[in-house]
Amino acid sequence: MYILSRFRTPKTLAISSGALLLLLFMQSCGAEEKKKAEAEPIAENKLTYSVAPAPEWTGVFQRESGWFGGDGIFAIPYSGRDNEENDSILFLFSDTMFGEIKDGKLEPGFVMVNNSVAVFQKDKDPSSTEFFVNEDASGKKTAFVIPDAGADHYYWLGDGVVNSDNGKLYLFSYQIRNLDNDSQFPFEEVGNDLLVIDDKGKFPLEATAKLPIPFSDGGETGTRISFGAGIYTEGDSIFIYGVRGMNKELVVARTTTNKLEDFSSWEFRTADGWSKDLKELQVLAESVSNELSVSQLENGQYALVYQGGGIYPKIYMQVSNDPYGPFGEMQEIWDTSTEVTDPDLFTYNAKAHPAISEPGELLVSYNVNSFKFFEIIEDKPQLYRPRFVKIKFNTSE
């Protein structure tokens, strides 16, 4: 999401995504340097770690038939808890490629849809993950969830959560509209919706309610906030992370899981506490990625994981004593250019997945894309899939 959209022609796609990434790079560059200087020191309780590739998970998404690529990837435990051993995990993807690969080349007839899902049973090998792309009545591949606004609108998916009390699945989504013009950015985000799915075990997934989040327009500030870039739950509390503006400022709201649909219950983190006033939002970090994660570590602290500026090759971690900050110094945990060396490719939107991580570890994914997507996808059909690395804590570098 936020990188690759469904445009009318491959030429428009290539120009638009490239121009957008250049703009994001320029906007986030100064913010990242400012953030490095202003990060608050946090006692990290002698936190040591090592990082290495996780081929056992990267290989799960290297496929040659059906689903063969997608970005976004969020991992949602169906129990509502990250540490359940025999749980079902729902993977969410935004723009998705579906087709057939033969002898390393993409066969004609491939399609792109705007969202898809996969399901993994934690008591099985990751290679058993099942992928699902929706079909309409005519058998045409289509997205699982579609806005009611019209054919020129579609959803990219953010993070989600299951309410363990009533079993409902909540997905944060971003409503995108094609502009159908010759501008460098022929699309815009026009809404941030909370999708309510009463029956998460029924495929295709069906949203029983699509609730517009009233704070996404930024209120009086006029600066759009994309809520659902990451979710963290602790007890009855749910923390909903948002990314605001072109400087990619991290902000957070909180409520309880049972009141998630009641937007009047949402509170926003301020400089000295919590408030219902959106204008008092405190910036927790800058130059983060449009998708990210906050996870509790075994030492009781919290790790914010993201890709610098969204599209820089470096993945960062910042540690806090609370899930709402303040977050400490930026720690570079991985440079994706050590794995992705093709000059046609770039990486973006790193995040951790505690629901599929082993004890004492965090499994981290990042997405891969290209400025020349439709020019090279037939020859490089394996480019558009997530890669994984693994952080092992309390070990030496």
N, C-alpha and C positions, 0 to 999 in steps of 0.2 A: 504493500500500500504506500501511497504518497510518492511512489517512484514510477510504477508502471500502470497505465490505465488502458482501458479499451477505447481506442480512437478509431476513426473511420478508415485510415490508411496507415500502413507501416511507416511511411515517410513522415506523416504528422506525428506519430508516436515517437520516432527517433528524435525529431527536432524538439518536441515538447519536453520529453523526459530529460534530454541533455541540458536544455535551457533551465529547467526547473532545478536540476542538481547544481548547476553553476550558481544560480541565485542562492540556493540553500548554503552552498559552500561559502559564498561571500558574506552572507548574513551571520553565519555561525562562527566564522573564524575569530572575530574579535571577542565574541562572547566566551569562547573556550579559553582564550588567554586570560580574560578577566576572571573567569571561574577558578583557574589554577591559582591565581594570586589571592582570591578571597576565601577559598575553602577553609572551614574552621577545623582546627586540630581536634581529633577524637582519639581517646585512648583505645587502642585496638586489642587490648587484652592479649598481647603477644600473638597476634594473628599471623601465622605463616601459611604459605600455600605454594603449590606447584600447579602448572597448567600444561596440558598436553592434548593433542587431537583425540577425538572419540570416534574412531572409525566404525565401531559397532552401531552407532546411531546415524552417522552420516550415510552409511550404506543402506539404511532402511529406505531412504528417499531417492536412491539411485535406481530408477525403474525404467523398463523399456516398453511397457504396455499399459494402456489406460492413463491413469494419473502419472505424469512424469515431471511435474514441476509446479511450484507455487511459492508465494512469499507469505509473510505474516506470521505463521506458525505460533500459536499459543496452545498450551497444554492444560486442559481443565479436568480435574478429578471429579468423577461423577458422584463420589461420596461427599464432596464439599471439603475434604481434608487432604492435605498433601501426603501424609505419611501412612495412608492405608495400604496394606500389602497386596490385597486381592481386589484392586480397584479397576474400574474402567476409565481410560483417559481419552478425552475427546480432543483431537487436534483440529485447530481452525486455520484455514488458509484464506488469503484474499485472492488476487488474480491468479488463476490456475490454468495450466496447460494440460490438455488431454489428447492422446494420440498414440501412435505406434512408432517405435524406433527399431530399425533393422540394420545390422552391420554398422552401427555407430551413426546412422543418418536418420533424420526424421522423415517418415513417410508422408505423402500428401494426405490431406483430410484432417489434419490436426485442428483443434479449436481452443479458444480461450474463453473461460467463464470467470465471473467476478468473485466467486467464493466457493469453497468446497470444504470437506471434512474428512477425517480419518479416525479410526478407533483402535486403541491398543489395550489389551488385557495385561495388567502388570504381572500376573502369574505365568505369563508366556514369554517366549523370546520376542524381542522387538521386531524381528523380521516377519512376525505374524500379523503386523499392523494391517488393517483393512482400510482401503481408500474408497470414498464415495463422491461421485459427481452426480448432481441431480439431472433428471430428464423431464421434459414437458410431455404433453399428451401425444405429440407426434414422434417422440423419441429423440428429439433434439437436446443436446447437452445444454444445461442452463444452471444458474446459480441456485443455491438452497434458499437463500433469503433475498427478497427483492422489495424495494420500497413501493409504496402505493402511489407515488407521485407520477409515474409514467415511464415510458420506454427509455427515455434519455437519462433516467436516474438509476443508480445501482449502489450496492453496499460494498464497502471494504470492512473487514471485521477487526475489532480490537479484542481486548481480553474479555474473559467471562468468569462466571462463578455459579456454583450450584448451591441453592439453599438446602441444607441438610435437613431442615425441619419439614418442608413441604415438597422437596424434590424438584422444584422449578429450576430451570436453566436460564440464566440471564446472560445475554451477549451484548457487549457494547459495539456499536457500529457507526460508520461514517457514511453519510449519504452524499454521493458524488453525482454531479450533473455535467454532462457534456455540453459545451457551448456551441459546438458546430460552427466555428469561425476559423479564421486563418491566424489567430494570435499564437504567440509562443506557448501560452497556457490555456488550451481549449477545454478546460474543465475547472470546476470549483467545488469545494466542500460546502454544502448548503444545509447540512443538518448533522446532528450527533444524537442518535437514537439508542434507547435501551430496549432490546428485544426480549420479550418474555416467551419462553417455550415451556408449556405445561408438561408435555410428554417428551422427555429427552431420549427415550428409548425407541421412538418411532421414527423411521427414516422413509422419506425425506423429512428432515426437521421442519416443523411448522411453527412460525411465530404467531402465538395467539394474541399478542399485543405488541405494538410498535410505538413506544412512548418517546416523544421528543424531549430531550434534556433541555430545560429552559435556561441553563447557564452557559450553553456552548457558544452563544454569540458574544460573551464577555460582558454583558450588561452595559453599564454606562461607559466602560473603557473602550468598547467597540472592537477589542482584539479577540479573535476567535480562540476558544479553548477546546481542544479535542480530549474529552474525558474517556477513560478506558484504555489509555496507553499501557497501563498495567494495573493489576488488582492485587491487594494483599488482605487476607482475612485473619483475624485473631479473636477467638471466642465469638461473641456476637457482633463484633465490630468489623466493618469493611472499609478499607481505605481505597479510594478511587483516584488514581493518578492521572493528571492531565498535562498536555503539552500546549503552551500558549505562545502564539505569535511566531514570527520568522526567526527570532533568537532562540526558539525552542526552550522556553522557560518551563521548568518542572513545578507543578502545583499539585495540591492534594485536597480532596474532600473526604468526609467520613460520614457514615450513618451506621445503622445496624442492618444485618442481612434481611430481617423481616420487614424493614421499612425502606428497602432500596427503591421500590416503586413510588414512594411518597417523597417527592423532591423537596417538600417543605421541611423534611427532617434532615436534609443535608447541611453539614457545617463545613466551613473552609478554614484551613490552617492559616493563621495570621502570625505576625511577629511575636505575639505574646500569648497565644492561646488559640481558641476556635471561635468563629463568628458565623452568623447567617448572612453577613454582608459580603457579597462577592468582591467589592472594591478593596477589601482589606486582605485579600490573598497575599501570602508571602511566597516569594520565589525560593524554592529549595535548592535548585541547581540550574545551570544554564548550558546551552549547547548539548542537550541530551538528544536521544533519538526518538522518533515518533512512536516506537514501540520499545518497551523497557521492562524491568522487573525490580521489585523489592522483595527480598526473601530473608527469613530469619535464619541465622547461623546457629550452630550447636553451642557457641559460647554466649548466646543470648542477644547478640548484636544483629544488626540488619544490614544487608548488602544491597545497594543500588547498583544495577548492572545495565550498561547501555553502550551504544556505539557513539563515539565523539562526533557531534554535529550531525549525526544520523548516517553520514556517508564517508567519514574518514575511515581509514583501515584499522584504526586502533579501538580496542574494546576496553572500557574502563570500569572500575569498581570504586564506589565510595561507601564508607561504613558509618553507621550511626548507632546510637544507643536507643533510638526510637524509630518506628516506621515512618515518621513524618519529619525526620531530621532533628537538628542540623546534621548534614552529612560532611564527613571529613575529607581529607585530601584525595585527589584523583590518583588512583593506582592503575597503571596500565597492566592489564592482565593478558592481553593477546594482541598481536599484530596480524591481521588477516592476510596481509600481503606475503606472509611466509608460506601460506597454503595456496592462495589464489594468485598466481603469477601471470596469467594471461592478460596482456594489456587491454584487451577488449572488454574486460569484466571489472565490476566494482562490487563492493560489499556494503551492507547497511543493516540497521535495526537489530542489533544484538540484544539478547535477553536471556535470563536464566529460567530453568524449568524445574523447580523443586519437586513437583509431583512425580517426575521420572528420574530423579537423582538418587544416588545411593547415600546412606548415612555418611556424614563428613565430607560430602561432595556437592558441587553444583554443576549440573550439565547446562552449557550455554550454547545457544544457536546463533547463527547470523545468516542473512540472506545474500544471494548472489544475483546480479543482473548485468545488463549491458546497455551502453548508449546506442548500440547497433543491433538491438534485440532481433527484429525480424530479418535483418540482413544476415545474421549468423546462426539463428536458432536451428535451421535445418542441418547445418554442419556441426553444430555444437549443442545438441539437444539436451545434454546433461548439465548445462550451465545453471538453469533456473531452479535450484533446489537448495534447501538449507544445509549448512555444514555445522558440525558440532565440535566443541572442545569441552574438556572436563577440568574443573578446579577441584583439587584435593587440598583440604585445609589441614593445618598443623603438620605440614611437611616442609622441607627445605626446597628452595628454588632449584 
